[in-house]
Structures are given as C-alpha cells and as structure tokens.
Amino acid sequence: MTHPAIEILEHPLSPYAQKVKIALTEKGVPFEAKIPGAIGSGQVSADFARANPRGEVPVLYVEGQAIFDSTIILEFIEDRFPDPPLLPASPADRARVRMIEDLVDTHYEAITWGLSEIANFKRATGDQATAMQAKAGEELSQLHAWLEDQLGDRPWFNGEAFGWGDLCVAPFVAGAIGFGFPPTGKLSDWFSRAAARPSVATSLNQAREMAAAMAGVAQIVEAGLFKRQYRDHRLEWMIRSGGLSVVQQGIERDNIRFNSAPVGGLGAL
C-alpha cells in the first residue's frame, strides 16, 4: 500500500506528539518528524502559526492539510488509515478509552508537567519543592489506582490488543517514572509490556535522548530565553499545589506564557 507523505511538527518530550508517532508506527505509516525552529522561545514561524494558531505541537501535515491537536490527529489517522484499527470494536469500549485519553491528557499531564517545572526548570526549591513533589506523588498514586481499575483483567487498556487507550497512557506513565513515581502491580506489568513494543520503545528512547540534551535548561529559563506554557490544567495544578509564587515570579520575569493569543512556542510540550 502506498502512503501519502506525512510530516509531523513535534518535540520528543511532548507526550502528545509521542502518542501520534506511536499510532502512525503501529499502523505502518511512514512519517518525517521535525522540531519547529525556536521552539520554547515564545516565538513561532508564520507557517507554524497558520497551521496551528495556538502554536502547539504536534501538527500533522498530510495531503495539503495541516491538522493540530493530538486527539483530532488520532481521529484522522484512524479514519484515513483504518487498518489495523486502534479503537476497540464496541461503542462502549471506544468511549472508555477516549475517556482514559481525556483524563491523562489533562489531569495526569498537569502533574508530570508540574514535576518537570520543579526538577528540570527549578521553579521551586527547598521545602516548597518537597511539598509540591509530595502532592504530585499523592495524586499520581490516585490516578494509577484509577488506571489499574480501568485496566481490570484486560492485558491492554484496549482489551485483547494494544491500541488507542494504551498509546495514550504510555507516554504519561513514562514521564511519571522518570520523576520517581512508578506505577505498581498490574499497571506496572502493563507498562513493561507496552514499553517493549517497538513503537513505544522508539518514542520513549527519543524522549530520553532529548531530556539528556536539555541539561542546563533552567539557566535558559532564568535568562528569559525559554518560556514555558502555563494553561488550563497546568496552571490549576501549580496554584492548588502551592506554586502560586512560581506563577507570580514567572510573570514578573517574563519566562512563562499563556495561550490566550496565537503566540506559539512549546505548546503541548
């Protein structure tokens, strides 16, 4: 089967981009992945802004069309390349894995993003950092219990085969593990199976390589050359977890940004 040329604007550390790459790989669809220029600076090229007014990755280019938002991209991939299917067969199971995706995209991501703000970008230190990390651990433990309940006795979130639910969860759980909050029990066993799949392993290895290359990024943030995006669930988590001063300092130092206008930058990273 001949596939159309596909290009993805992404960042290897973005779990949203990771799930798109995993989906395409699982379907055997070749693609070229590129990191937008000046990503993280708060600036974005005109072409990128036209493709996604929010200036977020991932963006998928195919057949003359630019598609943004990871969930919408996954829907397109499933429609355009139906074999093998990534969504379960029954409407109820399709709804279940979509709800799982929505939860990890919002609540789970906000926690791992906040942990990155502390560990990698040094937004909080000392007792404040310790308290916020403890809060993150408590919430991740609760989410892991919920995910294990959703998994039930299934080998995969999708059921008998790896699919939509699994590729949406794996990047986020990998992030939590990287910050010292691994799952236990059945969820841990599930992640080991998922991480062994070539599609997932490749994406996670790319993320690890990028993380290693970003040593010293806290100094770049402090200098105002790198502006992290504070939006919706991320902002909520930071404030309710004791990081109001982090937000205030970021505004004062102009090294955080909000997505109320099409200004571009790291977006979903």
Secondary structure as UniProt FT lines:
FT   STRAND          6..9
FT   TURN            12..13
FT   HELIX           15..26
FT   TURN            27..28
FT   STRAND          32..34
FT   TURN            37..42
FT   HELIX           46..51
FT   TURN            53..54
FT   STRAND          59..62
FT   TURN            63..64
FT   STRAND          65..68
FT   HELIX           70..80
FT   HELIX           91..103
FT   HELIX           104..108
FT   HELIX           109..119
FT   TURN            120..121
FT   HELIX           126..151
FT   TURN            152..153
FT   TURN            157..158
FT   HELIX           164..178
FT   TURN            179..180
FT   HELIX           185..195
FT   HELIX           198..213
FT   TURN            214..216
FT   HELIX           217..222
FT   TURN            223..224
FT   STRAND          228..229
FT   HELIX           232..240
FT   TURN            241..242
FT   HELIX           244..253
FT   STRAND          256..257
//
